[in-house]
Amino acid sequence: MIDLRNIDAAEPFLKQLQGEDSGPITLINTFVVPEGEMQSVLDLWQEDSFIMKAKRGFISAQLHRGLGDSNILTNVAVWESVSALRDAFSSEEFQSLLPQYPDGSYCYPHVVRKVAVEGVCVA
């Protein structure tokens, strides 16, 4: 089963899912995959993604893998709102896949929103 860990103790992921619901958000979720389990995690992530893509408010997702022999995957998913992500994450269909991840798998999900920095990027 996958273990969800918090990258920011001051704002845990499950607390973020209860937060402000204005405008699009991005979920950045970094997975640490046990040695020898990359293909099984990729297969499960694909199943997860098909479920999430069918949910209200899903906009896009992109999976990234660390270079070389890295056991790191990072999913960047955009949602219309926090409530849309919360509803999708809480769905029985999605939750039923989490125990199928190999033992020793863990991830660091965190919800972010674009920030404007003058001369560099827009929000």
Secondary structure, DSSP 8 states (H G I E B T S, - for coil): --EE--S-TTS-HHHHTTS---S-EEEEEEEE--TT-HHHHHHHHHHHHHHHHTSTTEEEEEEEE-STT--EEEEEEEES-HHHHHHHHH-HHHHTTGGGS-TT-EEEEEEE----BTTTB--
